[in-house]
Amino acid sequence: MTTLVPYLTLGLGDATLRLLTDGLGFEVVTEQRGDDGAIGHIELRRGDAIVMGGTGEPSIGTSPGLYLVVDDVDAMYEAALAAGATPGYPPEDTLWGTRRARFTDPDGHEWSIGTYQPGSAR
């Protein structure tokens, strides 16, 4: 069961949707668009990771950063850049024995990808 789902409020547009699907391998589960074609609500899944977003809810602050666990940080980082992401920092090894990278999607949401599994003992 998923107990925490990040939600990207406002500004989740088609460019970021392309990044999530083509660059990061998410699949659209539910998509609702307004009469103007804007994404009102969307749910995406990649394995057991879920992201929801859209423009249908008012924002109460800035969008949160998101962390996605991946097996191959380097390949995923390159795929994300090819799909429209802006580089943050390139893949690097961490002091605690994992690999990570960071980028921003076309709508300004910050993404971190890495091999670290949150909640695991290290």
Secondary structure, 3 states (H helix, E strand, C coil): CCCCCCEEECCCCHHHHHHHHHHCCCEEEEEEECCCCCEEEEEEEECCEEEEEECCCCCCCCCCCEEEECCCHHHHHHHHHHCCCEEEEEEEECCCCCEEEEEECCCCCEEEEECCCCCCCC
